[in-house]
């Protein structure tokens, strides 16, 4: 079933990107008045664009079966997988760090808002959630760059490293990277923290109304035990679903932030490949996104069993 879903994603993606106006040969021919129709035709034969769409897809699938993503049609014309491997650690590292920070803050905020429902903490977290939902990421990025990068000059506003990065010590390099990534990671975390904490609050309120929670309270169990041992594990199930769905956004959600801060990640690479109509590079990024989507669903299923043993036991008996 998983392979069938992956096949369907690749078919639709391959068809859609070829529907977009423009061609990979346009950037190499349109701006050069000396290039005629014959040269354009030779380029199309070189890139196999003169073949029917189903033939192009068949040849692409044959290469993918050998884990060959092809060669980029733009820029330095390097293998697609080599360019993806160079950009992948930065994008995944930033998003994983943001995801961990989001969980560390969102779960306590959601639990506290549910526990103190209607009190000042709940109201303050609600205001925070509305601000987080209403504030666009690119606008927040510009504000942070203006204040911390230009006015205070505490943090760099673009790039991944400083000019003297290679001359620094190990801890100097780590500090330099941390300064360059502080604002992007904060924006990633702030954008997802609001929604995640709200989901946690709603799920926690629903669980606290269940009969087994009332029974645990009636038995005289300490409130901390009821909250963190009985209620929290059940309330985590919807949050796990959201986490599984957020894994595919590791690439798509990075396009804007990496473009604003000029970070050499997968998001910026994907955006540049779309502008250049670089079909092999676009399909390589889309396949990676599809694999992350399927992996997110599998990770969510595994986490369901860890959070709720009843799901694991049911699966075993089935």
Residue frames as qw, qx, qy, qz and C-alpha x, y, z in Angstrom:
[[0.000, 0.885, 0.465, 0.000, 0.00, 0.00, 0.00],
 [0.324, -0.773, 0.097, 0.536, 2.84, 2.35, 0.83],
 [0.371, -0.155, 0.594, 0.696, 4.50, 1.82, -2.54],
 [0.201, 0.614, 0.685, 0.336, 1.17, 2.35, -4.29],
 [0.125, -0.931, -0.256, 0.229, 0.74, 5.70, -2.54],
 [0.369, -0.589, 0.346, 0.630, 4.30, 6.71, -3.42],
 [0.362, 0.190, 0.702, 0.583, 3.68, 5.74, -7.04],
 [0.095, 0.811, 0.561, 0.139, 0.51, 7.84, -7.16],
 [0.245, -0.868, -0.028, 0.431, 2.32, 10.85, -5.68],
 [0.384, -0.354, 0.514, 0.680, 5.10, 10.64, -8.27],
 [0.304, 0.447, 0.713, 0.447, 2.66, 10.29, -11.18],
 [0.007, -0.912, -0.411, 0.011, 0.63, 13.34, -10.15],
 [0.336, -0.781, 0.146, 0.507, 3.72, 15.41, -9.34],
 [0.438, -0.119, 0.603, 0.656, 5.42, 14.55, -12.64],
 [0.224, 0.616, 0.655, 0.375, 2.31, 15.48, -14.58],
 [0.129, -0.930, -0.305, 0.162, 1.66, 18.73, -12.71],
 [0.374, -0.657, 0.240, 0.609, 5.17, 20.16, -13.00],
 [0.349, 0.062, 0.648, 0.674, 5.12, 19.59, -16.77],
 [0.117, 0.776, 0.599, 0.156, 1.84, 21.51, -17.00],
 [0.237, -0.811, -0.081, 0.529, 3.50, 24.67, -15.71],
 [0.534, 0.844, 0.005, 0.058, 4.49, 27.16, -18.42],
 [0.048, -0.845, 0.531, 0.024, 8.14, 27.31, -19.38],
 [0.967, 0.162, -0.171, 0.100, 10.86, 24.76, -19.95],
 [0.711, -0.546, 0.158, 0.413, 14.35, 24.06, -18.56],
 [0.619, 0.220, 0.335, 0.676, 15.76, 25.18, -21.90],
 [0.092, 0.926, 0.302, 0.208, 14.20, 28.66, -21.70],
 [0.398, -0.874, 0.133, 0.244, 16.87, 30.12, -19.41],
 [0.601, -0.300, 0.513, 0.535, 19.59, 28.83, -21.73],
 [0.397, 0.339, 0.627, 0.578, 18.00, 29.95, -24.99],
 [0.058, 0.877, 0.471, 0.073, 15.53, 32.81, -24.49],
 [0.262, -0.906, 0.047, 0.330, 18.07, 35.32, -23.19],
 [0.429, -0.366, 0.566, 0.602, 20.56, 34.52, -25.96],
 [0.548, 0.641, 0.026, -0.537, 19.57, 36.05, -29.31],
 [0.236, 0.543, -0.733, -0.335, 22.09, 33.85, -31.16],
 [0.292, -0.002, 0.948, -0.125, 20.33, 30.64, -30.15],
 [0.471, 0.107, -0.425, -0.765, 17.96, 29.42, -32.82],
 [0.865, -0.078, 0.043, -0.493, 15.36, 26.69, -33.11],
 [0.812, 0.274, -0.511, 0.068, 17.96, 24.06, -33.98],
 [0.216, 0.360, -0.685, 0.595, 19.92, 24.68, -30.80],
 [0.561, -0.221, 0.355, -0.714, 16.74, 24.59, -28.74],
 [0.919, 0.088, -0.210, -0.321, 15.81, 21.27, -30.34],
 [0.621, 0.331, -0.645, 0.298, 19.26, 19.83, -29.53],
 [0.120, -0.324, 0.619, -0.706, 18.88, 20.84, -25.89],
 [0.768, -0.091, 0.154, -0.614, 15.45, 19.23, -25.72],
 [0.886, 0.194, -0.418, -0.062, 16.90, 16.00, -27.13],
 [0.336, 0.397, -0.681, 0.516, 19.75, 16.20, -24.63],
 [0.293, -0.175, 0.589, -0.733, 17.31, 16.52, -21.71],
 [0.014, -0.220, -0.968, -0.124, 14.89, 13.98, -23.31],
 [0.263, 0.409, 0.394, -0.780, 12.15, 16.63, -23.35],
 [0.388, 0.267, -0.494, -0.731, 11.26, 15.76, -26.94],
 [0.202, -0.100, -0.972, -0.067, 9.76, 12.45, -25.80],
 [0.502, -0.540, -0.437, -0.515, 6.09, 11.96, -24.81],
 [0.370, -0.626, 0.374, -0.576, 5.32, 12.56, -21.16],
 [0.938, -0.250, 0.124, -0.204, 4.69, 8.89, -20.35],
 [0.849, 0.327, -0.239, 0.341, 8.06, 7.94, -21.88],
 [0.130, 0.650, -0.403, 0.631, 9.82, 10.59, -19.81],
 [0.651, -0.507, 0.298, -0.480, 8.13, 9.30, -16.68],
 [0.998, -0.003, -0.056, -0.002, 9.03, 5.68, -17.47],
 [0.658, 0.451, -0.338, 0.500, 12.69, 6.57, -17.93],
 [0.164, -0.641, 0.380, -0.647, 12.65, 8.61, -14.72],
 [0.855, -0.362, 0.160, -0.336, 11.14, 5.70, -12.76],
 [0.935, 0.188, -0.209, 0.216, 13.80, 3.33, -14.11],
 [0.361, 0.543, -0.416, 0.634, 16.48, 5.66, -12.79],
 [0.474, -0.557, 0.297, -0.614, 14.74, 6.06, -9.44],
 [0.974, -0.160, -0.083, -0.137, 14.58, 2.27, -9.08],
 [0.801, 0.190, -0.268, 0.500, 18.39, 2.35, -9.15],
 [0.435, -0.766, -0.204, 0.427, 18.38, 5.27, -6.65],
 [0.404, 0.026, 0.287, 0.868, 19.53, 7.57, -9.44],
 [0.123, 0.761, 0.440, -0.460, 17.74, 10.92, -9.26],
 [0.553, 0.712, 0.275, 0.335, 19.35, 12.13, -12.46],
 [0.487, -0.046, -0.009, 0.872, 21.37, 15.26, -13.17],
 [0.047, 0.733, 0.323, -0.597, 20.29, 18.82, -12.52],
 [0.509, 0.621, 0.439, 0.404, 19.31, 20.77, -15.64],
 [0.042, 0.950, 0.022, 0.309, 20.39, 24.13, -14.23],
 [0.462, -0.832, 0.307, 0.003, 23.34, 25.66, -12.43],
 [0.147, -0.636, 0.743, 0.145, 26.36, 23.39, -12.21],
 [0.801, 0.226, -0.412, -0.371, 24.53, 20.34, -13.69],
 [0.026, -0.361, 0.885, -0.295, 25.61, 18.13, -10.81],
 [0.354, -0.251, -0.894, -0.111, 23.78, 14.96, -9.74],
 [0.447, -0.613, -0.215, -0.615, 20.51, 15.76, -7.98],
 [0.814, -0.473, -0.330, 0.068, 21.19, 13.54, -4.98],
 [0.611, 0.028, -0.244, 0.753, 24.58, 15.15, -4.37],
 [0.032, -0.424, -0.005, -0.905, 22.99, 18.60, -4.20],
 [0.662, -0.556, -0.282, -0.417, 20.22, 17.33, -1.91],
 [0.816, -0.273, -0.373, 0.346, 22.71, 15.66, 0.44],
 [0.387, 0.208, -0.205, 0.875, 24.59, 18.94, 0.82],
 [0.258, -0.409, -0.031, -0.875, 21.47, 20.87, 1.81],
 [0.676, -0.396, -0.574, -0.239, 19.66, 18.21, 3.84],
 [0.543, -0.219, -0.590, 0.556, 21.55, 18.44, 7.18],
 [0.034, 0.059, -0.179, 0.981, 20.83, 22.16, 7.60],
 [0.500, -0.253, -0.302, -0.771, 17.10, 21.97, 6.85],
 [0.747, -0.311, -0.581, -0.090, 16.43, 18.81, 8.85],
 [0.484, -0.081, -0.533, 0.690, 18.64, 19.98, 11.72],
 [0.125, -0.145, 0.124, -0.974, 16.79, 23.30, 12.04],
 [0.630, -0.258, -0.342, -0.648, 13.37, 21.70, 11.85],
 [0.723, -0.225, -0.636, 0.146, 14.17, 18.87, 14.28],
 [0.294, -0.020, -0.455, 0.840, 15.57, 21.41, 16.76],
 [0.331, -0.174, -0.042, -0.927, 12.43, 23.50, 16.34],
 [0.708, -0.256, -0.542, -0.372, 10.23, 20.43, 16.80],
 [0.595, -0.180, -0.644, 0.446, 11.98, 19.48, 20.04],
 [0.076, 0.010, -0.302, 0.950, 11.71, 23.03, 21.39],
 [0.485, -0.233, -0.300, -0.788, 8.05, 23.14, 20.40],
 [0.724, -0.298, -0.616, -0.093, 7.29, 19.97, 22.34],
 [0.467, -0.096, -0.559, 0.678, 9.26, 21.12, 25.36],
 [0.080, 0.047, 0.217, -0.972, 7.17, 24.30, 25.61],
 [0.488, -0.147, -0.418, -0.752, 3.83, 23.38, 24.00],
 [0.589, -0.274, -0.761, -0.017, 3.03, 20.36, 26.20],
 [0.292, -0.293, -0.586, 0.697, 3.50, 22.19, 29.54],
 [0.179, 0.063, -0.019, -0.982, 1.61, 25.24, 28.24],
 [0.533, -0.170, -0.582, -0.590, -1.28, 23.11, 27.01],
 [0.535, -0.306, -0.759, 0.210, -1.46, 21.07, 30.22],
 [0.186, -0.222, -0.427, 0.856, -1.28, 24.20, 32.36],
 [0.297, -0.031, -0.204, -0.932, -3.97, 25.96, 30.33],
 [0.595, -0.262, -0.668, -0.361, -6.27, 22.95, 30.72],
 [0.487, -0.283, -0.692, 0.452, -5.56, 22.59, 34.42],
 [0.092, -0.393, -0.317, 0.858, -6.12, 26.31, 35.10],
 [0.118, 0.480, 0.681, 0.541, -9.06, 26.60, 32.71],
 [0.146, -0.858, -0.410, -0.271, -10.61, 30.07, 32.85],
 [0.525, -0.743, -0.061, 0.410, -7.84, 31.48, 35.05],
 [0.055, 0.903, -0.233, -0.357, -5.13, 33.98, 34.19],
 [0.361, -0.387, 0.753, 0.391, -2.69, 31.41, 32.78],
 [0.485, 0.416, 0.753, 0.156, -5.32, 30.04, 30.41],
 [0.277, 0.916, 0.242, -0.163, -6.27, 33.53, 29.27],
 [0.136, -0.796, 0.437, 0.396, -2.64, 34.56, 28.78],
 [0.426, -0.132, 0.819, 0.362, -1.90, 31.43, 26.74],
 [0.457, 0.652, 0.604, 0.013, -5.01, 32.10, 24.62],
 [0.151, 0.944, -0.072, -0.283, -3.74, 35.59, 23.79],
 [0.296, -0.561, 0.676, 0.375, -0.35, 34.09, 22.95],
 [0.526, 0.220, 0.796, 0.203, -2.00, 31.55, 20.64],
 [0.396, 0.838, 0.366, -0.086, -3.96, 34.21, 18.76],
 [0.016, -0.876, 0.343, 0.338, -0.78, 36.28, 18.31],
 [0.414, -0.321, 0.789, 0.320, 1.06, 33.22, 17.02],
 [0.518, 0.457, 0.713, 0.123, -1.68, 32.35, 14.56],
 [0.287, 0.915, 0.251, -0.134, -2.10, 35.92, 13.31],
 [0.139, -0.834, 0.390, 0.366, 1.58, 36.79, 12.83],
 [0.858, 0.500, -0.115, 0.000, 3.00, 35.72, 9.43],
 [0.856, -0.290, 0.117, 0.413, 6.42, 34.12, 9.60],
 [0.569, 0.420, 0.139, 0.693, 8.00, 36.37, 6.98],
 [0.131, -0.858, -0.069, -0.491, 6.76, 39.50, 8.81],
 [0.733, -0.674, 0.081, 0.052, 8.15, 38.27, 12.12],
 [0.827, 0.029, 0.135, 0.545, 11.44, 37.48, 10.38],
 [0.323, 0.659, 0.093, 0.673, 11.72, 41.03, 9.07],
 [0.418, -0.854, 0.001, -0.310, 10.98, 42.47, 12.52],
 [0.844, -0.461, 0.122, 0.245, 13.63, 40.31, 14.17],
 [0.704, 0.278, 0.142, 0.638, 16.17, 41.18, 11.48],
 [0.078, 0.804, 0.077, 0.584, 15.43, 44.89, 11.91],
 [0.532, -0.806, 0.081, -0.247, 15.62, 44.87, 15.71],
 [0.824, -0.462, 0.274, 0.180, 18.27, 42.27, 16.61],
 [0.793, 0.201, 0.280, 0.502, 20.30, 42.47, 13.42],
 [0.339, 0.647, 0.142, 0.668, 20.32, 46.18, 12.53],
 [0.306, -0.854, 0.012, -0.420, 19.39, 48.18, 15.64],
 [0.715, -0.641, 0.275, -0.047, 21.08, 46.08, 18.33],
 [0.515, 0.634, -0.577, -0.018, 23.48, 44.22, 16.00],
 [0.614, -0.415, 0.626, -0.243, 23.40, 41.17, 18.24],
 [0.738, 0.114, 0.663, 0.052, 22.67, 38.61, 15.53],
 [0.089, -0.221, 0.621, 0.747, 23.62, 38.30, 11.84],
 [0.576, 0.393, 0.232, -0.678, 20.74, 38.75, 9.44],
 [0.828, 0.462, -0.161, -0.275, 21.79, 36.40, 6.62],
 [0.477, 0.535, -0.693, 0.076, 24.00, 33.48, 5.74],
 [0.907, -0.279, -0.315, -0.030, 25.07, 30.43, 7.69],
 [0.760, -0.333, -0.115, 0.547, 28.56, 31.41, 8.83],
 [0.080, -0.940, 0.090, 0.318, 30.75, 34.49, 9.22],
 [0.576, 0.753, -0.316, 0.031, 33.67, 35.35, 6.96],
 [0.068, 0.617, -0.733, 0.277, 36.24, 34.27, 9.58],
 [0.901, -0.225, 0.063, -0.365, 34.40, 31.03, 10.40],
 [0.919, 0.202, -0.293, 0.167, 37.28, 28.73, 9.37],
 [0.339, 0.506, -0.495, 0.619, 39.71, 30.56, 11.64],
 [0.552, -0.536, 0.224, -0.597, 37.59, 30.06, 14.75],
 [0.106, -0.248, 0.927, -0.259, 37.97, 27.35, 17.37],
 [0.176, -0.281, -0.928, -0.170, 35.46, 24.54, 17.77],
 [0.087, -0.621, -0.643, 0.440, 33.38, 26.44, 20.31],
 [0.043, 0.461, -0.112, -0.879, 33.79, 29.60, 18.28],
 [0.187, -0.010, -0.748, -0.637, 32.35, 27.84, 15.23],
 [0.175, -0.461, -0.867, 0.068, 29.49, 26.43, 17.31],
 [0.051, -0.607, -0.383, 0.695, 28.69, 29.89, 18.67],
 [0.092, 0.307, -0.384, -0.866, 28.85, 31.42, 15.20],
 [0.202, -0.214, -0.859, -0.420, 26.41, 28.84, 13.83],
 [0.153, -0.548, -0.748, 0.341, 24.12, 29.36, 16.81],
 [0.020, 0.508, 0.108, -0.854, 24.02, 33.11, 16.18],
 [0.189, 0.161, -0.575, -0.780, 23.16, 32.66, 12.52],
 [0.330, -0.249, -0.862, -0.294, 20.45, 30.07, 13.22],
 [0.019, -0.245, -0.671, 0.700, 18.91, 31.68, 16.32],
 [0.380, 0.291, 0.061, -0.876, 16.33, 33.79, 14.49],
 [0.525, 0.106, -0.653, -0.535, 15.27, 31.14, 11.93],
 [0.349, -0.144, -0.910, 0.169, 14.81, 28.48, 14.60],
 [0.102, 0.259, 0.529, -0.802, 12.88, 30.93, 16.79],
 [0.475, 0.214, -0.201, -0.830, 10.51, 31.67, 13.90],
 [0.503, 0.005, -0.828, -0.250, 10.00, 27.96, 13.21],
 [0.240, -0.194, -0.841, 0.445, 9.30, 27.31, 16.89],
 [0.196, 0.247, 0.328, -0.891, 7.05, 30.31, 17.46],
 [0.487, 0.124, -0.420, -0.756, 4.91, 29.49, 14.43],
 [0.605, -0.093, -0.767, -0.192, 4.23, 25.91, 15.51],
 [0.162, -0.026, -0.748, 0.643, 4.18, 26.50, 19.27],
 [0.405, 0.030, 0.174, -0.897, 0.87, 28.35, 19.22],
 [0.740, 0.045, -0.403, -0.537, -1.04, 25.65, 17.36],
 [0.576, 0.067, -0.798, 0.163, 0.57, 22.75, 19.20],
 [0.020, 0.008, -0.663, 0.749, -0.17, 24.18, 22.64],
 [0.553, 0.042, 0.044, -0.831, -3.78, 24.80, 21.65],
 [0.742, 0.058, -0.600, -0.292, -4.20, 21.23, 20.44],
 [0.395, 0.051, -0.805, 0.440, -2.68, 20.00, 23.70],
 [0.238, -0.016, 0.439, -0.867, -5.09, 22.13, 25.74],
 [0.697, 0.048, -0.189, -0.690, -8.17, 20.89, 23.87],
 [0.703, 0.080, -0.704, -0.057, -7.08, 17.27, 24.08],
 [0.223, 0.075, -0.746, 0.623, -6.28, 17.59, 27.79],
 [0.430, -0.026, 0.265, -0.863, -9.68, 19.13, 28.57],
 [0.772, 0.049, -0.395, -0.495, -11.43, 16.29, 26.78],
 [0.605, 0.075, -0.765, 0.207, -9.48, 13.64, 28.66],
 [0.010, 0.122, -0.615, 0.779, -10.04, 15.31, 32.04],
 [0.611, -0.034, 0.084, -0.786, -13.79, 14.87, 31.53],
 [0.635, 0.091, -0.734, -0.223, -13.51, 11.11, 31.02],
 [0.810, -0.485, -0.132, -0.302, -14.89, 8.68, 33.59],
 [0.868, -0.058, -0.314, 0.380, -11.54, 7.02, 34.37],
 [0.264, 0.408, -0.280, 0.828, -10.13, 10.41, 35.42],
 [0.522, -0.529, 0.036, -0.668, -13.09, 11.00, 37.72],
 [0.931, -0.264, -0.248, -0.028, -12.58, 7.51, 39.15],
 [0.678, 0.183, -0.352, 0.619, -8.89, 8.19, 39.77],
 [0.067, -0.488, 0.220, -0.842, -9.76, 11.40, 41.59],
 [0.743, -0.452, -0.101, -0.483, -12.42, 9.58, 43.63],
 [0.902, -0.100, -0.353, 0.230, -9.82, 7.03, 44.76],
 [0.465, -0.867, 0.049, 0.169, -7.84, 9.86, 46.33],
 [0.780, 0.157, 0.132, 0.591, -4.87, 9.80, 43.98],
 [0.254, -0.580, 0.009, 0.774, -2.74, 12.94, 44.08],
 [0.479, 0.802, 0.169, -0.314, -3.73, 15.44, 41.42],
 [0.058, 0.721, -0.594, -0.353, -0.22, 15.44, 39.94],
 [0.350, -0.105, 0.923, 0.125, -0.44, 11.67, 39.45],
 [0.519, 0.580, 0.594, -0.205, -3.85, 11.97, 37.81],
 [0.336, 0.863, -0.097, -0.365, -2.64, 14.68, 35.43],
 [0.135, 0.720, -0.636, -0.243, 0.77, 13.38, 34.41],
 [0.260, -0.200, 0.944, 0.037, 0.32, 9.62, 34.68],
 [0.410, 0.406, 0.809, -0.111, -3.27, 9.01, 33.57],
 [0.382, 0.817, 0.290, -0.320, -4.47, 12.02, 31.62],
 [0.019, 0.760, -0.419, -0.496, -1.34, 13.16, 29.81],
 [0.306, -0.171, 0.867, 0.354, -0.63, 9.91, 27.96],
 [0.374, 0.553, 0.743, 0.032, -4.14, 9.80, 26.56],
 [0.180, 0.903, 0.139, -0.364, -4.08, 13.49, 25.66],
 [0.241, -0.570, 0.556, 0.555, -0.90, 13.03, 23.65],
 [0.575, 0.267, 0.742, 0.219, -2.60, 10.98, 20.91],
 [0.405, 0.865, 0.296, 0.016, -3.96, 13.96, 18.89],
 [0.120, -0.894, 0.341, 0.265, -0.65, 15.77, 19.35],
 [0.548, -0.239, 0.726, 0.340, 1.19, 12.74, 17.93],
 [0.558, 0.596, 0.557, 0.153, -1.05, 12.95, 14.87],
 [0.168, 0.981, -0.009, -0.093, -0.10, 16.60, 14.37],
 [0.369, -0.677, 0.560, 0.304, 3.58, 15.72, 14.76],
 [0.632, 0.105, 0.711, 0.291, 3.31, 13.02, 12.10],
 [0.445, 0.789, 0.400, 0.139, 1.70, 15.47, 9.70],
 [0.064, -0.968, 0.151, 0.189, 4.32, 18.14, 10.41],
 [0.667, -0.328, 0.515, 0.426, 7.26, 16.01, 9.26],
 [0.596, 0.493, 0.468, 0.427, 6.58, 16.58, 5.52],
 [0.088, 0.985, 0.120, 0.091, 6.74, 20.34, 6.09],
 [0.658, -0.508, 0.213, 0.513, 10.48, 20.03, 6.74],
 [0.449, 0.113, 0.464, 0.755, 11.02, 21.03, 3.11],
 [0.069, 0.693, 0.518, 0.496, 7.95, 23.05, 2.13],
 [0.360, -0.892, -0.265, 0.065, 7.87, 25.09, 5.31],
 [0.605, -0.472, 0.134, 0.627, 11.53, 26.05, 4.92],
 [0.502, 0.529, 0.375, 0.572, 11.23, 27.82, 1.57],
 [0.036, -0.932, -0.160, -0.324, 10.28, 31.27, 2.91],
 [0.570, -0.799, 0.137, 0.132, 12.56, 31.35, 5.95],
 [0.750, -0.163, 0.354, 0.535, 15.61, 30.02, 4.10],
 [0.426, 0.632, 0.322, 0.562, 15.04, 32.54, 1.30],
 [0.196, -0.957, -0.079, -0.198, 14.73, 35.45, 3.73],
 [0.560, -0.753, 0.318, 0.134, 17.85, 34.54, 5.73],
 [0.513, 0.692, -0.497, -0.108, 19.80, 33.29, 2.67],
 [0.587, -0.405, 0.690, -0.126, 20.35, 29.86, 4.21],
 [0.388, 0.380, -0.736, -0.402, 21.61, 27.10, 1.87],
 [0.473, -0.021, 0.807, -0.352, 18.96, 24.53, 2.71],
 [0.259, 0.257, 0.890, 0.272, 16.52, 22.29, 0.88],
 [0.216, 0.777, 0.499, -0.316, 13.80, 24.93, 0.86],
 [0.075, 0.778, -0.254, -0.570, 15.96, 27.42, -1.01],
 [0.186, -0.228, 0.845, 0.447, 17.14, 24.68, -3.38],
 [0.289, 0.474, 0.831, 0.025, 13.55, 23.65, -4.13],
 [0.195, 0.846, 0.246, -0.431, 12.50, 27.23, -4.78],
 [0.009, -0.646, 0.506, 0.572, 15.42, 27.84, -7.16],
 [0.234, -0.004, 0.915, 0.328, 14.70, 24.60, -9.02],
 [0.312, 0.662, 0.661, -0.164, 11.05, 25.60, -9.51],
 [0.152, 0.846, -0.054, -0.509, 12.07, 28.96, -10.95],
 [0.008, -0.532, 0.704, 0.471, 14.52, 27.25, -13.32],
 [0.873, 0.216, -0.075, -0.431, 12.03, 24.49, -14.27],
 [0.132, 0.481, -0.865, 0.049, 14.69, 21.99, -13.23],
 [0.833, -0.130, -0.270, -0.465, 12.49, 18.87, -13.49],
 [0.740, 0.033, -0.628, 0.237, 14.95, 16.31, -12.02],
 [0.173, 0.168, -0.551, 0.799, 15.66, 18.56, -9.03],
 [0.534, -0.209, 0.065, -0.817, 11.96, 19.29, -8.47],
 [0.867, -0.098, -0.399, -0.281, 11.07, 15.59, -8.62],
 [0.567, 0.132, -0.665, 0.468, 13.95, 14.72, -6.29],
 [0.104, -0.172, 0.453, -0.868, 12.62, 17.14, -3.68],
 [0.696, -0.128, -0.100, -0.699, 9.05, 15.95, -4.16],
 [0.805, -0.007, -0.592, -0.015, 10.04, 12.30, -3.76],
 [0.331, 0.127, -0.646, 0.676, 11.90, 13.21, -0.58],
 [0.372, -0.159, 0.241, -0.882, 8.80, 15.02, 0.67],
 [0.808, -0.084, -0.347, -0.469, 6.62, 12.00, -0.16],
 [0.674, 0.045, -0.680, 0.285, 8.98, 9.68, 1.70],
 [0.059, 0.144, -0.530, 0.833, 8.91, 12.03, 4.71],
 [0.602, -0.167, -0.043, -0.780, 5.10, 12.03, 4.58],
 [0.858, -0.073, -0.476, -0.178, 4.95, 8.23, 4.68],
 [0.514, 0.112, -0.645, 0.554, 7.66, 8.11, 7.35],
 [0.208, -0.247, 0.326, -0.889, 5.69, 10.61, 9.44],
 [0.782, -0.186, -0.184, -0.566, 2.62, 8.39, 9.34],
 [0.814, 0.006, -0.563, 0.141, 4.66, 5.35, 10.35],
 [0.277, 0.198, -0.557, 0.758, 6.35, 7.23, 13.20],
 [0.465, -0.268, 0.131, -0.833, 2.94, 8.45, 14.39],
 [0.864, -0.141, -0.372, -0.307, 1.64, 4.86, 14.43],
 [0.666, 0.067, -0.602, 0.435, 4.63, 3.72, 16.48],
 [0.028, 0.228, -0.418, 0.879, 4.21, 6.61, 18.92],
 [0.671, -0.310, -0.180, -0.649, 0.53, 5.72, 19.34],
 [0.858, -0.153, -0.489, 0.036, 1.58, 2.37, 20.77],
 [0.459, 0.121, -0.506, 0.720, 4.09, 4.00, 23.10],
 [0.208, -0.261, 0.197, -0.922, 1.59, 6.53, 24.39],
 [0.748, -0.107, 0.184, -0.628, -1.35, 4.14, 24.73],
 [0.186, -0.269, 0.944, 0.031, -0.57, 0.43, 25.40],
 [0.638, 0.345, 0.575, -0.379, -4.15, -0.48, 24.45],
 [0.592, 0.694, -0.204, -0.356, -3.38, 0.34, 20.80],
 [0.133, 0.549, -0.822, -0.071, -0.24, -1.82, 20.88],
 [0.394, -0.035, 0.884, -0.251, -2.11, -4.74, 22.43],
 [0.677, 0.509, 0.311, -0.430, -4.97, -4.45, 19.97],
 [0.480, 0.685, -0.466, -0.289, -2.54, -4.49, 17.06],
 [0.052, -0.396, 0.915, -0.050, -0.84, -7.55, 18.45],
 [0.522, 0.166, 0.770, -0.325, -4.11, -9.47, 18.88],
 [0.648, 0.602, 0.019, -0.466, -5.26, -8.54, 15.39]]
